[in-house]
Amino acid sequence: MKSALILVCLCIALGVAAPPGKEEAHIVEQTADVQANGYKLSLETSDGTKRSEDATLKNPGTDDEALSVKGLYSYVGNDGVTYTVNFIADENGFQPQGAHLPHV
């Protein structure tokens, strides 16, 4: 009973905490192509968010088998500016690049 009450209170709190005047984003376009050796996907939502990925399986069937993903995502910030991040994610980790990100 206590768990149900806590869950209800949490749901109410989250609903009240939602930013006023902001509509929920909905999917405008979505594609996905999943193959045995990788995948391609893209997504665009009504709030201007976009994402695309192209993944390839490297060294299939070996101990060094790894998924290499190249992609990008963009979103409109609270300041009205569109931010874009290009990335590679592979055996060397997640490697983002963007004009708004610090360069190392």
C-alpha angles and dihedrals in degrees: 000000000000090000092053091049092049091049092051092048091049092051091050091048092051091049093051092046094057112116111261118247095014115125122215112257118241131197113267097177134003132174132174133177114183118189133173091257100041145314145251124211140169133185135183126183132198093253092064097262115143133183134178132173137182115193129187129187109234122204095001116204095016134101087254094058109143140161115239114200127190119183152118141232131194135187139175111250126217087263091061093249119130111232120200127195121192114196148180119204116187142120087312093059134247111330112187125186127188139146090244094049123090115255118232 
